[in-house]
């Protein structure tokens, strides 16, 4: 048996699937799913991606009753209530609303108006 045959095999994890709401699209309603989401356009409603990531790009405008995601990366505008394990609000972001999260990062220059509750555990 050669050395290469003795090496343990490693399986490559499948790549995470992500969906995208383009800059020229607007969506209104309830969105649920089992993959990451990137918003460049406009969204109005609720989002439940409890085990996945949400990225709101600079051009993204979100108004939501409730957002449940594992991680939120906000570069654009978001108004509403967010529950997440981790939230990152960038210097270009505007956030208005309420946050319940395990970890929160608000970068210098970000605009934030609302309340924050830090939770020890994230429960999707």
Number of C-alpha atoms within 10 A of each C-alpha: 5 6 6 8 8 8 8 7 8 6 6 6 6 6 6 9 10 13 12 14 17 14 15 9 12 16 13 13 11 14 14 12 13 14 15 20 21 17 24 23 21 20 23 19 16 21 21 19 22 23 17 21 22 27 19 25 19 18 15 23 22 23 19 20 15 17 22 24 25 22 23 24 18 25 23 24 21 22 19 19 20 23 25 28 25 18 24 17 24 20 15 16 23 20 22 16 17 17 21 20 24 17 17 19 11 15 13 10 12 16 16 14 11 12 11 13 13 13 15 10 11 17 14 14
